[in-house]
Amino acid sequence: MKKIYQLIYQLVLVISFFLIEFSLKIKNHRICAFVIWLNIRKIKSIKSNLKNVKKVLVFPKTGGYEDLVESHYNQNDNNIIFYILPRLFLKKIFIHHFKRKYTRDYITKAVSSNEPQTKKRYIKFLTNTFYSLDKLIKIDGFISFNIFYYAEKHLDEVFKNLKKKYVILHKESTLTPIEEINAAEVYKKCNDRSLAHKISVYSESQKKILIKSKIASRKQIYVNGCPRSNYAFRLRKIKPKKNFLVYYLIEKNRGNSLFLNKVNINWNKLYDQTLDLIIEFAKNNYDVNIILKGKVGVHKKEHFSSKILPENCSFVEGQTGERFLRDASVVIAFNSMIVLETIASNRNLIIPNFNNENVKKEKMMVKIANRKYFVNSKKQFIKQLKFYLNLKYVNKKLSNTDKNTLKYYLGFSDGKSGKKMKNFFKKTFN
């Protein structure tokens, strides 16, 4: 039944994209609005039992969507019904109008002399489209998850025209020191000021960067923390599985960010060293179940065939990393959000550091103050793995050092960001 539903959904998408293209070709915003209406779906996991609810349309993105759902975890006293519309529809409308050969998030300013006029036509078309949509379904507000997504940047002007509340839950905050230095310059140089009604950020550090870049004013920005990290905090009370190891694969080119200002760096050597060690460990410890969690669009399944991996070692792509955090008795991770979530969840954490990365490349790494997580040699790596796998689970309190790290990146270290976000929605859309 599920497969049939998926096939029907794919067919509907194909027809919808055809109709969107047709509506754009003949410049008919009413057809475009009708197709958008057909593809709007209610978020069923967020319950509401209140009357006089508001309707909010969400343009979903991994991470941000989980923040939204987590902010209403285990609650039904909600005065908002959330709907979603796949972001692909917005991308198709954008690309049709701007016809750029090259598009990139965080670079949303005009790139040619004729783009200001194109932008006016694009905003007018979208304004008319969402005005027509309002006759099919009354929408009280809109939510996006990044100020700098190229296909969504100009929505702030569209919804301002319609006098609708447009809120951005800006989900980016895990920047390295050198990225933090350059981010404000990139924000300002490559993007126009945001006209969003409100912008929610995880942390004070990200708020300061946005204010410095003049992308948004102080009164627009609210620090609500990272709601999806609440799940990690709840895991502290749950005993993980025995002999269950999760390695969140290192992103080899994580350092080649737009914010690095032409600094060329990669983690190839560390990636190879860590993977080789884990495969070796798997071959010598068949009682340990090992998951290699890949990042979508970065790690490919064909690179991890059964010829390479032992039977007790499997590669997983396309699922959220938090799913495996629940069962993990040991987590191996490097320079990513999952490092912070692992600390919050009280799971045993190992950060590979075989080449003194935390000293030689410190400015290119997320700031983890507690040095106990770093392992500096193959011998220490294997020893620490065996120690953690045999360690009895105890729900330890967060150290002050770890609290400060989590607060810096996630805004708070109390596991209550979801509640803060929910109150933010209530005040915003009432």
N, C-alpha and C positions, 0 to 999 in steps of 0.2 A: 504493500500500500504506500509505503514511504517513497519507494522508487517511482511509482506512478505519479505521486504528488510532485516530486522533483522534476519529472519529465514535463508535466503540465506547466509547472512554474517556468521552466526553461523556454517552453514554447511561448508562453505569455510574454516573457522578456524579449524574445526575438521579434515578435509582432510589435511589441511596444517600441522597441528601438527603431524599427522600420517606420512606424507612425511618427515618432519624434523627428526622424530625419525628414519625413514628408512635410510635417508642420513647419519645420525650419526652412525648408526649400521654398514653400509658398508663403512664408512669414505669417503663419496663422497661430496666434497665441492661444486661441480657444481649444484647438485640437491638442496643442502641447499641454495645456492645463488638464484636459480630459485624460490624457495618457498618464500624466503624473498622478491624478486622482485614482486611476485604476491600479497603480502600483504602490499606493500607500497601505501600510500594514500596521495594525495595532501591536504594541509591545505587550504581550500577554503576561510576561513575568512580573510586570509592575501592576499591582492590584489597586483598585480604588472602590470605596463603598460610600463615597460622599456625593451629595447632590451639588448642582451648579459647578461642575468641574470645568476646568480650562483644557483646551486641546493644544498640544505642542507638537510640532513636526521636527523630527530629528534626522540629521544627515549622518548616518552611523559610520564609525571608524573604530577599528580594534583598539582596545585600551580605553578610549573615551566611552564607548558603549558600555563596557564593563563598569566604569565609574558611575554611569547613570543608573544601571541596574542595581549596583551595590548600594547606592544612596537610598534605595527603597527596600533593602533586604529585610524580609520577614515582617513587612508592614503593609497594612491595607488602608490606613487612614490618610489617604493621599487625595488631594484635590485636583490632580492633573492626570489626564490621559495622554500618554505618549504614543506617537506614531513614528514610523520610520519610512524614509524614501531612499533607495540605493543611490549613492553618490555618482554612479555612472551616468545618470540622466543629466546631472549638472555639468559633468565633464563634456558630454556630447554637445550640449548647448553652447558651452564656452568655446570649444574647439571649432564648431561651425562658424561662429562669429569672428574669432580672432585668427583662425587659420595659421597658427604658428607651427613652424617645423619643430620648434623646441619649446617645451614647457617644463617648468620646475617649480616646486613649492619653495616658498621663501623669496622668490623673485617674481613679484606681481606688478611692478611698475611697468609703464609703457616701454616697449623695446623698439618702436619705430614711430616715425612722425605722424602716421595716419591712425595710430591706435587710439588717441583721445576721441576721435569721431566714432571709431568702432565701439569703444567703450560706452558711449552715449546710446548707440543703437542697441547694444547688448543689454544695458540696464533698462532701457525702455521696454524691450521685448520681455524680459523677466518680470518687470513690474506689472505689465499687462497680463502675463501668464499667471502670476500669483493672485492678482486681482480677480481673474476668472476662476481660479481654483477656490477662492473664498466663497463663491456662489455654490460650489459643489460640496465643500466641507469647510466649516468655519474654523479657521486656525487662529489661535490667540498669540502664538509665539513660535520661535524657531531656535534650534540649537545646532551648533557646529562644534568641531573639536580642535581647531587650530586657526589662528588668526591669518596664517600665511599659506593656506592651500590655494593654489592658483585658480581653481575653478569655483572657489567659494569666497574669495577675497572681496568681490564687489557686491556680495549679498547684503552687506551692511548698508549700502546706498539704496538697494532695492527695497528693503524692509523699512528703511527710514522714509522713503517715498510713500509707503503704504501705512505708515504710522503703526507698524507692528514691532513687538519687542524681539530683538535678535540677540541671543546670548551665545558667547563662545566659551566653552569649557576647554581652555587651552591646556592640553595634556602633556606638553613638553616641559621637562624640568631637570632631567638627568644629564646635565652638561658637565663636561670636564673643565678644569680651570682655564685652559687656553680658549675653549669654545665660549665660555662666559665672557672673556675679555673681548672677543670679536663679535659676539652675537648682537650686541646693541648697534654696532656699526652696520652689520648686514641688514638688520631689521629696518634701520633708518634709510640706508642708501638704496635698498631694493624694494621698498614697500611704502605705500601711502598710509597715513594715519587711519586707524580703525574708527568707524562710526558706530560700532556695536553698542547696544544699550548697556550691557554689562559684560565683563570678562572675568571668568573665574580661573585662578591659577593655583597650582599646588603649594607654592612656597613664597616666602618673602624675597628670596634671591631672584626668582623669576619675575616677580613684581617690580623689583628695582631695575632689572634689565629693560623691561617694557617701558618704564617711566623714563629711564635714561635715553632710550631710543626715540622718545616722543611719539611712539606708535599709539599710546593710550595715555589718558590722564590718570592721576591718582584716584579720582572719584569713580572712574570706570572699573577699576580692578579690585577684586575681592579674593582673599586667600582662604580657600576652603579645604586645603589638603588634597590627598589622593584617595578617594573613596575605595577604589578597588584594593588598596592595601589593607583594608579592614579584614578581608578574607584571610590574609596572611596572619594578622594578629589573632584571629579566631583559631587558627591552626595550633597555636601554642598549647591549647587544652586537648589537642588530639594526638594520640600516640602514633608515630609513623610506622610503616611496615618494617620488619626486620630484613636486613640484607637487600635493601632497595636503594640503588644509587642513580641519581639523575645528573647528567652532564649537559648543561645548557651551552651548546657549541659556541665557541668564540667567533665573533664577527671579525674576520681578518682585516677588513678595510674600515672598521669602525672609526679609525682616526682620520680618514679622508673626508671630513665633514666640510660643508659649505662654510662653517664658522672657523676653520683652521687657517684661512688666509694663505693658501698655497703651501702649507706645511705638508710634506709627503711622508706619511708614516703608515705602517701596517703591522699586523700581529701574526704574520705567516709562521715565523719560527716557533712562537709560543703555541700556536694552533697545532702545528705538526707534533711538537714535543708532547703536548697534553693528550692528543688523540692516540699517539703511539703508546703512551703509558697506560691509558685506560684499556686499550685493546689487550695489551700485555697482562694487565691485572685481571681482565675478564677471562683470559685463557687459563690463568692460574687459580681462578676462584669461581668455579662453575655454580656454586651455590648462591652467588650474588647476581641479582637481576639488575641489569644496567640499561638505562634509557639514554639515548643521545637525542636531545631535543633541539631540532633545527629551527631557524628563523625563516618565516615565509619570505620567499624571494631572494634569500641569501644562501641557504644550504639546500642542495638538491639531493633527492632520494637516490639518483643513479650513482652518486659518489659514495654511497654506503651500502653496497650490495652484500649478499650473504657470503661472497667470496672473501670479503674484507673483514666482516664482523663475525665473532664467535656466536654460537647459538644463544647464549645468555645475554646478548647485547643487541639492541634493536634501535633503529632510527625512526623518529616520529617528526612529521612536519604538518603544519596547518592547524594545530590545536593550541589553545592558550597554555602558557607555561605553568600557570597556577594550578592546573589540574594535577600535575605530577608532583607539585610541591607538597601536597597533602600526605602522600605516601613515602616521601623521600627520607630515608634515615641519614643520607649524606647528599649534599648538593655541591657540585663543582661549577663555578661560574666566574665570569671575568668581565668587568667594565660595562655592566648593563643594569637595567632596572631590577632584574631578578636577584641580583646581589642584595639589594636593599630589602626586597620582599622575603628573602631567605633569612636575613637578620631579624626581621619583624616576626617571622613564623617560628623562631627558636629552633630551626633545623641546623644541623651541623654543616658548616660552610667551609669549603676550601677554595681559595683563590690562587691559581697557578702563578708563580712569580720566579720562574727558573732563570731568568736573565736580569734579575733586579729591575724589573719593569717599574715597580713602585718608587724607584729612585731615579733611574735613568730617563724614564718617560713619565714622570709624575704629573706634569701639566696636561698630559693627554689621557689621564685616567680619572674616573670618578673618585672623589675623595672619600676613602674609607679609613678613618682614623685608627680603628682598632687593628693593630698589626698581627693579632693572633690568627687571623684568617689566612694570611699569606703563607704559602709553602715555597721554599727557595731551592729545593733539590729533588731529584728523583727518589732518593732514599727517604727524605722527610715526607714526600707525597704518599708513598706506599705505607709508611709507618702510620701516618695520620689517618689514612683511609681505613686501615685495619683497626685502629684504635676507636674511631667513630662508629664503625659497623658493629663493634662489640660493646659499645657504651649503652648503659641503661638510660632510657629516656626520662628526663626530669624537666619540668617546666620552670626554667630559670628566669629570674627577673632581668630585664634589660639593664645593661650597664649604662652609666651616665654618658660614656663615650659613644655607645651605639645610639642612645637617645638623641644626642646632638647630631649625629650623622643622618638619622632618619628625619629629624625635624628640618634639617637644612634642605633635603631633597623632596621629602614628602609632605612638608608643612607641619605635621604633628606626629607624635609618637604614642598616642593614646588609643588608636584604633577607632576614633569617633568621627572621622572625616565624613563618613556617609551621612550622619545626622546633621552635620554642618551644611553639607550640600543640599540636603532635603529642605532645610530651613531657608536656604538661599533661594531655592526654587519657589517656595511658598511666598516669600516676600517679593520676589521678582514678578511672578505672573498673576498675582492677585490684583 
